[in-house]
Amino acid sequence: MAAGLTARRRPTPAFAAAILAVAALALASCAPTASAPAAAQPSAAVASAAPPGNVGPAVAQTRAELVKVLGSRNLVLQDSSAAFRPPEDPRFTSTPRALYQVILPDAPSEGFIVVYEFGDPTAASEAATAQAAYLASGPAKVQSAFGARHVLRLVGSTVVMYSWVPEGVADPRQPDIQAALETLGTGVAVPS
């Protein structure tokens, strides 16, 4: 070896394995976990579709009413097992819910309607009011697509929620969903 130069040492296999393990842990910590709540734009599928508890007969009754009002506009409702969760006030995240989707051939990842079931109509009304305030808040606006419209309806002890973006709709039937839902139950205004 020439004068003044030193030999480069190769890492030992144990050192290389330790570096790989640290890199794998660092990458794994960046991945979403099942226990971390995910925020979503209304059209994005990002969280478990399974309700946090079993839904009862109130949801089945609301579903029948949804079929009727949507059918009046030639819209078809189907049960959904998609991984979808809209922006929600904290009390909605632990409430039993059912997920449905209006069939939109030109927008197959749109048209989700969530029905939340509360213990009684008063609890549903209070929760819907809190949800409306949440949807007008900064955190919910960040979780929603720009220009999103939110429809909240009270039907007995259930709250029906639908969100969509009027600008550049992919399927011409999307505005009909809101129009149909506005005939269902009682509306809860979402402040601008």
GROMACS elastic network, one bead per residue, 0.5 to 0.9 nm:
[ bonds ]
;  ai    aj funct       b0    kb
    1     4     6  0.86400   500
    1     5     6  0.69157   500
    1     6     6  0.78887   500
    1     7     6  0.80850   500
    2     5     6  0.58679   500
    2     6     6  0.85178   500
    3     6     6  0.84667   500
    9    12     6  0.89301   500
   11    14     6  0.80869   500
   11    15     6  0.60587   500
   11    16     6  0.63659   500
   12    15     6  0.52161   500
   12    16     6  0.63499   500
   12    17     6  0.86930   500
   13    16     6  0.51056   500
   13    17     6  0.61314   500
   13    18     6  0.86234   500
   14    17     6  0.51028   500
   14    18     6  0.62170   500
   14    19     6  0.87479   500
   15    18     6  0.50836   500
   15    19     6  0.63175   500
   15    20     6  0.87557   500
   16    19     6  0.51462   500
   16    20     6  0.63078   500
   16    21     6  0.86981   500
   17    20     6  0.51128   500
   17    21     6  0.61800   500
   17    22     6  0.87165   500
   18    21     6  0.50763   500
   18    22     6  0.62611   500
   18    23     6  0.86575   500
   19    22     6  0.52321   500
   19    23     6  0.62472   500
   19    24     6  0.86730   500
   20    23     6  0.50886   500
   20    24     6  0.61236   500
   20    25     6  0.86472   500
   21    24     6  0.50892   500
   21    25     6  0.62146   500
   21    26     6  0.86093   500
   22    25     6  0.51425   500
   22    26     6  0.61696   500
   22    27     6  0.86896   500
   23    26     6  0.50578   500
   23    27     6  0.62209   500
   23    28     6  0.85682   500
   24    27     6  0.51662   500
   24    28     6  0.60532   500
   24    29     6  0.86193   500
   25    28     6  0.50086   500
   25    29     6  0.61493   500
   25    30     6  0.88640   500
   26    29     6  0.53097   500
   26    30     6  0.68464   500
   27    30     6  0.53633   500
   27    31     6  0.70116   500
   28    31     6  0.54047   500
   28    32     6  0.85862   500
   29    32     6  0.78968   500
   29    33     6  0.88422   500
   32    35     6  0.84755   500
   32    36     6  0.67555   500
   32    37     6  0.88466   500
   32    38     6  0.81457   500
   33    36     6  0.53690   500
   33    37     6  0.83266   500
   34    37     6  0.76257   500
   34    38     6  0.89660   500
   34    47     6  0.84984   500
   34    48     6  0.85698   500
   37    47     6  0.76484   500
   37    93     6  0.87542   500
   38    46     6  0.64401   500
   38    47     6  0.60293   500
   38    85     6  0.78263   500
   39    46     6  0.73227   500
   39    47     6  0.80056   500
   39    85     6  0.73063   500
   39    86     6  0.71498   500
   39    87     6  0.62205   500
   39    88     6  0.85345   500
   39   140     6  0.86669   500
   39   142     6  0.89740   500
   39   143     6  0.57725   500
   39   144     6  0.87073   500
   40    43     6  0.77562   500
   40    44     6  0.58624   500
   40    45     6  0.71561   500
   40    46     6  0.61968   500
   40    47     6  0.81030   500
   40    84     6  0.78258   500
   40    85     6  0.63866   500
   40    86     6  0.57333   500
   40    87     6  0.62911   500
   40   142     6  0.89626   500
   40   143     6  0.53075   500
   40   144     6  0.66919   500
   40   145     6  0.87584   500
   41    44     6  0.52396   500
   41    45     6  0.81432   500
   41    46     6  0.87476   500
   41    85     6  0.83865   500
   41    86     6  0.65097   500
   41    87     6  0.73041   500
   41   142     6  0.83897   500
   41   143     6  0.52900   500
   41   145     6  0.53959   500
   41   148     6  0.89046   500
   42    45     6  0.80247   500
   42    84     6  0.80089   500
   42    85     6  0.74840   500
   42    86     6  0.52844   500
   42    87     6  0.74911   500
   42   110     6  0.78936   500
   42   111     6  0.89658   500
   42   112     6  0.78827   500
   42   143     6  0.81051   500
   42   144     6  0.60896   500
   42   145     6  0.69396   500
   42   148     6  0.80889   500
   42   162     6  0.82964   500
   42   163     6  0.58687   500
   42   164     6  0.66382   500
   42   165     6  0.86137   500
   43    84     6  0.81447   500
   43    86     6  0.83883   500
   43   109     6  0.62137   500
   43   110     6  0.53445   500
   43   111     6  0.78881   500
   43   112     6  0.78009   500
   43   144     6  0.87642   500
   43   145     6  0.81405   500
   43   163     6  0.82327   500
   43   164     6  0.75053   500
   43   165     6  0.88945   500
   44    83     6  0.86211   500
   44    84     6  0.67261   500
   44    85     6  0.81608   500
   44    86     6  0.84647   500
   44   109     6  0.74138   500
   44   110     6  0.82440   500
   45    48     6  0.85908   500
   45    49     6  0.89410   500
   45    82     6  0.68373   500
   45    85     6  0.69065   500
   45    86     6  0.88885   500
   45   109     6  0.79718   500
   46    49     6  0.89644   500
   46    82     6  0.89000   500
   46    83     6  0.55792   500
   46    84     6  0.54289   500
   46    85     6  0.65466   500
   47    50     6  0.89103   500
   47    82     6  0.85525   500
   47    84     6  0.51956   500
   47    85     6  0.55298   500
   47    86     6  0.89878   500
   48    51     6  0.80041   500
   48    81     6  0.84999   500
   48    82     6  0.75760   500
   48    84     6  0.63155   500
   48    85     6  0.71919   500
   49    80     6  0.78237   500
   49    81     6  0.57284   500
   49    82     6  0.57124   500
   49    84     6  0.55217   500
   49    85     6  0.69346   500
   49    97     6  0.87912   500
   49    98     6  0.79321   500
   49    99     6  0.67009   500
   50    53     6  0.82809   500
   50    81     6  0.72718   500
   50    82     6  0.87875   500
   50    83     6  0.80680   500
   50    96     6  0.89779   500
   50    97     6  0.79094   500
   50    98     6  0.76198   500
   50    99     6  0.81305   500
   51    54     6  0.67791   500
   51    55     6  0.76311   500
   51    94     6  0.84939   500
   51    95     6  0.76626   500
   51    96     6  0.51975   500
   51    98     6  0.61058   500
   51    99     6  0.81210   500
   51   116     6  0.89659   500
   52    55     6  0.89277   500
   52    93     6  0.78978   500
   52    94     6  0.59324   500
   52    95     6  0.63184   500
   52    96     6  0.51579   500
   52    97     6  0.70395   500
   53    94     6  0.80831   500
   53    95     6  0.71040   500
   53    97     6  0.73988   500
   54    96     6  0.60629   500
   54    97     6  0.78441   500
   54    98     6  0.89772   500
   55    58     6  0.77927   500
   55    59     6  0.63493   500
   55    60     6  0.82671   500
   55    96     6  0.55498   500
   55    97     6  0.62533   500
   55    98     6  0.70832   500
   55   116     6  0.83206   500
   55   117     6  0.66304   500
   56    59     6  0.58487   500
   56    60     6  0.69801   500
   56    96     6  0.86876   500
   56   117     6  0.75817   500
   57    61     6  0.61886   500
   57    62     6  0.85941   500
   58    61     6  0.51232   500
   58    62     6  0.62008   500
   58    63     6  0.85790   500
   58   117     6  0.70217   500
   58   118     6  0.89446   500
   58   155     6  0.86835   500
   58   156     6  0.74743   500
   58   157     6  0.67515   500
   58   158     6  0.67866   500
   59    63     6  0.60028   500
   59    64     6  0.86142   500
   59    97     6  0.79872   500
   59    98     6  0.73542   500
   59   115     6  0.67415   500
   59   116     6  0.75201   500
   59   117     6  0.64051   500
   59   157     6  0.85552   500
   59   158     6  0.67020   500
   60    63     6  0.50145   500
   60    64     6  0.63405   500
   60    65     6  0.87939   500
   61    64     6  0.51559   500
   61    65     6  0.64449   500
   61    66     6  0.87140   500
   62    65     6  0.50322   500
   62    66     6  0.61247   500
   62    67     6  0.86595   500
   62   115     6  0.78159   500
   62   155     6  0.66508   500
   62   156     6  0.82885   500
   62   158     6  0.73601   500
   62   160     6  0.84180   500
   63    67     6  0.62314   500
   63    68     6  0.86692   500
   63    77     6  0.87707   500
   63   100     6  0.85771   500
   63   115     6  0.81368   500
   64    67     6  0.51566   500
   64    68     6  0.63872   500
   64    69     6  0.89358   500
   65    68     6  0.50395   500
   65    69     6  0.62759   500
   65    70     6  0.84658   500
   65   184     6  0.74442   500
   66    69     6  0.53346   500
   66    70     6  0.58851   500
   66    71     6  0.80815   500
   66    77     6  0.76652   500
   66   180     6  0.85711   500
   66   181     6  0.75833   500
   66   184     6  0.74450   500
   67    70     6  0.53429   500
   67    71     6  0.56797   500
   67    72     6  0.85286   500
   67    75     6  0.82444   500
   67    76     6  0.71179   500
   67    77     6  0.60597   500
   67    78     6  0.88453   500
   68    71     6  0.50821   500
   68    72     6  0.63496   500
   69    72     6  0.52533   500
   69    73     6  0.72307   500
   69    75     6  0.86804   500
   69   180     6  0.55483   500
   69   181     6  0.68543   500
   69   183     6  0.70075   500
   69   184     6  0.69189   500
   70    73     6  0.54488   500
   70    74     6  0.65420   500
   70    75     6  0.50521   500
   70    76     6  0.66889   500
   70    77     6  0.73206   500
   70   102     6  0.84154   500
   70   176     6  0.82087   500
   70   177     6  0.67771   500
   70   179     6  0.89269   500
   70   180     6  0.55034   500
   70   181     6  0.72968   500
   71    75     6  0.50579   500
   71    76     6  0.62483   500
   71    77     6  0.81697   500
   71   180     6  0.85831   500
   72    75     6  0.73937   500
   72   180     6  0.75667   500
   73    76     6  0.89151   500
   73   173     6  0.89666   500
   73   176     6  0.67778   500
   73   177     6  0.81110   500
   73   179     6  0.87338   500
   73   180     6  0.68230   500
   75   102     6  0.66112   500
   75   103     6  0.70921   500
   75   104     6  0.84005   500
   75   173     6  0.78842   500
   75   176     6  0.80877   500
   75   177     6  0.76190   500
   76   101     6  0.83876   500
   76   102     6  0.55695   500
   76   103     6  0.56938   500
   76   104     6  0.85656   500
   77   100     6  0.66536   500
   77   101     6  0.57061   500
   77   103     6  0.63267   500
   78    99     6  0.89338   500
   78   100     6  0.56185   500
   78   101     6  0.54073   500
   78   102     6  0.62696   500
   78   103     6  0.71161   500
   79    98     6  0.81597   500
   79    99     6  0.63871   500
   79   101     6  0.63179   500
   79   102     6  0.88473   500
   80    83     6  0.87391   500
   80    98     6  0.83677   500
   80    99     6  0.55685   500
   80   101     6  0.59652   500
   80   112     6  0.83117   500
   81    84     6  0.84136   500
   81    99     6  0.71920   500
   81   100     6  0.81954   500
   82    99     6  0.80843   500
   82   100     6  0.89805   500
   84    99     6  0.81146   500
   84   112     6  0.80136   500
   85    88     6  0.80221   500
   85    99     6  0.89772   500
   85   114     6  0.84581   500
   86   114     6  0.83780   500
   86   143     6  0.80623   500
   86   144     6  0.79764   500
   86   161     6  0.86891   500
   86   162     6  0.86471   500
   86   163     6  0.79643   500
   87   131     6  0.89815   500
   87   134     6  0.83818   500
   87   135     6  0.71642   500
   87   139     6  0.85378   500
   87   140     6  0.56581   500
   87   141     6  0.84944   500
   87   143     6  0.60424   500
   87   144     6  0.69256   500
   88    91     6  0.78367   500
   88    92     6  0.57696   500
   88    93     6  0.64148   500
   88   131     6  0.65933   500
   88   134     6  0.72247   500
   88   135     6  0.75482   500
   88   140     6  0.75206   500
   89    92     6  0.54990   500
   89    93     6  0.70234   500
   89   127     6  0.82482   500
   89   130     6  0.67525   500
   89   131     6  0.51883   500
   89   132     6  0.85497   500
   89   133     6  0.85069   500
   89   134     6  0.56822   500
   89   135     6  0.78568   500
   89   140     6  0.85915   500
   90    93     6  0.53925   500
   90    94     6  0.74714   500
   90   131     6  0.86476   500
   91    94     6  0.60075   500
   91    95     6  0.66899   500
   91   127     6  0.71166   500
   91   130     6  0.86044   500
   91   131     6  0.85406   500
   92    95     6  0.51002   500
   92    96     6  0.82533   500
   92    97     6  0.86617   500
   92   116     6  0.73959   500
   92   127     6  0.75462   500
   92   131     6  0.78319   500
   93    96     6  0.84436   500
   94    97     6  0.88473   500
   95   116     6  0.63883   500
   95   117     6  0.66042   500
   95   118     6  0.70017   500
   96   115     6  0.85497   500
   96   116     6  0.58832   500
   96   117     6  0.56176   500
   96   118     6  0.76206   500
   97   114     6  0.67569   500
   97   115     6  0.54279   500
   97   117     6  0.59769   500
   98   113     6  0.84963   500
   98   114     6  0.58559   500
   98   115     6  0.52650   500
   98   116     6  0.66172   500
   98   117     6  0.84150   500
   99   112     6  0.70200   500
   99   113     6  0.60582   500
   99   115     6  0.65126   500
   99   116     6  0.89200   500
  100   111     6  0.82473   500
  100   112     6  0.57519   500
  100   113     6  0.51499   500
  100   114     6  0.62415   500
  100   115     6  0.80297   500
  101   104     6  0.85877   500
  101   109     6  0.89582   500
  101   110     6  0.75956   500
  101   111     6  0.52339   500
  101   113     6  0.58088   500
  101   114     6  0.85016   500
  102   108     6  0.89197   500
  102   110     6  0.78635   500
  102   112     6  0.64913   500
  102   113     6  0.76505   500
  102   174     6  0.89064   500
  102   177     6  0.79207   500
  103   107     6  0.83201   500
  103   108     6  0.69879   500
  103   110     6  0.84265   500
  103   111     6  0.70374   500
  104   107     6  0.51880   500
  104   108     6  0.55298   500
  104   109     6  0.82614   500
  104   110     6  0.71438   500
  104   111     6  0.69047   500
  104   170     6  0.89206   500
  104   171     6  0.63953   500
  104   172     6  0.87490   500
  104   173     6  0.70906   500
  104   174     6  0.76545   500
  105   108     6  0.56908   500
  105   171     6  0.72776   500
  106   170     6  0.59400   500
  106   172     6  0.81740   500
  107   110     6  0.55072   500
  107   111     6  0.79049   500
  107   169     6  0.83239   500
  107   170     6  0.54729   500
  107   171     6  0.55092   500
  107   174     6  0.87419   500
  108   111     6  0.78054   500
  108   171     6  0.89686   500
  109   112     6  0.81314   500
  110   164     6  0.78473   500
  110   170     6  0.87758   500
  110   171     6  0.88887   500
  110   174     6  0.83814   500
  111   162     6  0.76663   500
  111   163     6  0.80340   500
  111   164     6  0.75761   500
  111   174     6  0.70801   500
  111   177     6  0.77311   500
  112   161     6  0.86207   500
  112   162     6  0.64707   500
  112   163     6  0.76874   500
  112   164     6  0.88548   500
  113   160     6  0.69287   500
  113   161     6  0.57491   500
  113   163     6  0.78379   500
  114   159     6  0.81339   500
  114   160     6  0.57906   500
  114   161     6  0.52556   500
  114   162     6  0.66774   500
  115   158     6  0.64245   500
  115   159     6  0.56528   500
  115   161     6  0.64598   500
  116   124     6  0.84113   500
  116   157     6  0.84816   500
  116   158     6  0.53708   500
  116   159     6  0.51465   500
  116   160     6  0.64946   500
  116   161     6  0.82065   500
  117   120     6  0.84868   500
  117   124     6  0.74651   500
  117   157     6  0.60918   500
  117   159     6  0.66667   500
  118   121     6  0.73189   500
  118   122     6  0.87268   500
  118   123     6  0.61186   500
  118   124     6  0.53591   500
  118   127     6  0.84415   500
  118   157     6  0.53511   500
  118   158     6  0.58939   500
  118   159     6  0.79444   500
  119   122     6  0.83284   500
  119   123     6  0.63976   500
  119   124     6  0.74212   500
  119   157     6  0.63974   500
  119   158     6  0.86365   500
  120   123     6  0.54509   500
  120   124     6  0.63183   500
  120   125     6  0.87675   500
  120   156     6  0.73819   500
  120   158     6  0.81424   500
  121   125     6  0.60638   500
  121   126     6  0.86338   500
  121   154     6  0.81527   500
  121   155     6  0.79960   500
  121   156     6  0.52011   500
  121   158     6  0.72611   500
  122   125     6  0.50845   500
  122   126     6  0.62295   500
  122   127     6  0.85544   500
  122   156     6  0.88586   500
  122   157     6  0.74605   500
  123   126     6  0.51778   500
  123   127     6  0.60746   500
  123   128     6  0.85061   500
  123   157     6  0.73343   500
  124   127     6  0.51174   500
  124   128     6  0.60122   500
  124   129     6  0.85981   500
  124   154     6  0.71465   500
  124   155     6  0.86209   500
  124   156     6  0.77400   500
  124   157     6  0.53072   500
  124   158     6  0.59315   500
  124   159     6  0.62294   500
  125   128     6  0.50956   500
  125   129     6  0.62262   500
  125   130     6  0.86810   500
  125   154     6  0.68194   500
  125   156     6  0.89531   500
  125   157     6  0.79608   500
  125   158     6  0.86231   500
  125   159     6  0.78922   500
  125   188     6  0.85539   500
  126   129     6  0.52062   500
  126   130     6  0.63371   500
  126   131     6  0.86511   500
  127   130     6  0.50371   500
  127   131     6  0.60447   500
  127   132     6  0.85880   500
  127   159     6  0.82147   500
  128   132     6  0.60861   500
  128   133     6  0.86229   500
  128   152     6  0.71170   500
  128   153     6  0.79858   500
  128   154     6  0.74611   500
  128   159     6  0.65161   500
  128   160     6  0.89355   500
  128   188     6  0.68662   500
  129   132     6  0.51345   500
  129   133     6  0.63854   500
  129   134     6  0.86382   500
  129   188     6  0.68837   500
  129   189     6  0.82947   500
  129   190     6  0.84599   500
  130   133     6  0.51636   500
  130   134     6  0.61303   500
  130   135     6  0.86742   500
  131   135     6  0.60785   500
  131   136     6  0.86632   500
  131   152     6  0.84766   500
  131   190     6  0.83552   500
  132   135     6  0.51620   500
  132   136     6  0.64992   500
  132   137     6  0.88797   500
  132   150     6  0.85409   500
  132   152     6  0.74946   500
  132   188     6  0.70652   500
  132   189     6  0.66783   500
  132   191     6  0.69542   500
  133   136     6  0.52380   500
  133   137     6  0.64469   500
  133   190     6  0.67032   500
  133   191     6  0.68825   500
  134   137     6  0.50298   500
  134   138     6  0.81844   500
  134   139     6  0.78228   500
  134   140     6  0.62804   500
  134   141     6  0.88971   500
  134   190     6  0.87651   500
  135   138     6  0.80937   500
  135   139     6  0.80886   500
  135   140     6  0.50839   500
  135   141     6  0.66914   500
  135   144     6  0.86386   500
  135   150     6  0.77207   500
  135   190     6  0.68194   500
  135   191     6  0.80189   500
  135   192     6  0.89821   500
  136   139     6  0.85880   500
  136   140     6  0.67617   500
  136   141     6  0.67902   500
  136   190     6  0.64977   500
  136   191     6  0.56772   500
  136   192     6  0.60857   500
  137   140     6  0.55673   500
  137   141     6  0.62663   500
  137   142     6  0.88269   500
  138   141     6  0.50600   500
  138   142     6  0.62617   500
  138   143     6  0.87402   500
  139   142     6  0.52106   500
  139   143     6  0.64215   500
  139   144     6  0.88249   500
  140   144     6  0.61163   500
  141   144     6  0.50637   500
  141   145     6  0.74556   500
  141   146     6  0.75727   500
  141   148     6  0.84953   500
  142   145     6  0.75335   500
  142   146     6  0.82843   500
  144   147     6  0.81824   500
  144   148     6  0.63694   500
  144   163     6  0.86777   500
  145   148     6  0.54860   500
  145   164     6  0.83648   500
  145   165     6  0.70901   500
  146   165     6  0.75928   500
  147   164     6  0.85418   500
  147   165     6  0.58850   500
  147   166     6  0.73606   500
  147   167     6  0.73303   500
  148   163     6  0.64789   500
  148   164     6  0.53879   500
  148   166     6  0.71491   500
  148   167     6  0.86372   500
  149   162     6  0.82750   500
  149   163     6  0.54847   500
  149   164     6  0.54076   500
  149   165     6  0.59688   500
  149   166     6  0.74568   500
  149   190     6  0.87569   500
  150   161     6  0.71387   500
  150   162     6  0.58301   500
  150   164     6  0.67101   500
  150   165     6  0.88590   500
  150   178     6  0.88737   500
  150   189     6  0.88660   500
  150   190     6  0.69887   500
  151   160     6  0.78055   500
  151   161     6  0.56255   500
  151   162     6  0.50907   500
  151   163     6  0.61205   500
  151   164     6  0.86321   500
  151   178     6  0.69228   500
  151   181     6  0.76759   500
  151   182     6  0.79246   500
  151   187     6  0.77689   500
  151   188     6  0.77075   500
  151   189     6  0.78638   500
  151   190     6  0.76922   500
  152   159     6  0.68107   500
  152   160     6  0.56382   500
  152   162     6  0.67734   500
  152   163     6  0.88067   500
  152   181     6  0.87245   500
  152   182     6  0.88928   500
  152   186     6  0.85053   500
  152   187     6  0.59978   500
  152   188     6  0.53597   500
  152   189     6  0.71701   500
  152   190     6  0.76850   500
  153   158     6  0.83586   500
  153   159     6  0.56980   500
  153   160     6  0.50225   500
  153   161     6  0.66540   500
  153   162     6  0.89247   500
  153   181     6  0.75604   500
  153   182     6  0.76638   500
  153   184     6  0.68215   500
  153   185     6  0.60212   500
  153   186     6  0.53962   500
  153   188     6  0.58577   500
  153   189     6  0.88997   500
  154   157     6  0.73363   500
  154   158     6  0.59947   500
  154   160     6  0.63824   500
  154   184     6  0.79969   500
  154   185     6  0.54418   500
  154   186     6  0.50230   500
  154   187     6  0.62893   500
  154   188     6  0.72401   500
  155   158     6  0.52214   500
  155   159     6  0.62170   500
  155   160     6  0.73922   500
  155   184     6  0.73211   500
  155   186     6  0.67035   500
  156   159     6  0.80497   500
  156   185     6  0.77957   500
  160   181     6  0.87328   500
  162   177     6  0.85229   500
  162   178     6  0.76776   500
  162   181     6  0.85039   500
  163   178     6  0.85715   500
  164   169     6  0.85926   500
  164   174     6  0.77291   500
  164   175     6  0.84663   500
  164   178     6  0.85006   500
  165   168     6  0.75979   500
  165   169     6  0.67775   500
  165   174     6  0.88859   500
  166   169     6  0.57296   500
  166   174     6  0.80910   500
  166   175     6  0.72395   500
  168   171     6  0.89513   500
  169   172     6  0.66938   500
  169   173     6  0.87864   500
  169   174     6  0.69610   500
  169   175     6  0.84335   500
  170   173     6  0.88693   500
  170   174     6  0.80202   500
  171   174     6  0.58364   500
  171   175     6  0.87800   500
  172   175     6  0.69845   500
  172   176     6  0.81583   500
  173   176     6  0.52999   500
  173   177     6  0.69862   500
  174   177     6  0.54707   500
  174   178     6  0.73856   500
  175   178     6  0.55632   500
  175   179     6  0.65059   500
  175   180     6  0.88251   500
  176   180     6  0.59869   500
  176   181     6  0.84731   500
  177   180     6  0.51891   500
  177   181     6  0.61367   500
  177   182     6  0.86342   500
  178   181     6  0.50799   500
  178   182     6  0.61588   500
  179   182     6  0.52760   500
  179   183     6  0.72136   500
  180   183     6  0.56615   500
  180   184     6  0.72634   500
  181   184     6  0.51516   500
  181   185     6  0.83739   500
  181   187     6  0.89845   500
  182   185     6  0.79138   500
  182   186     6  0.81088   500
  182   187     6  0.69633   500
  183   186     6  0.81403   500
  183   187     6  0.87288   500
  184   187     6  0.79138   500
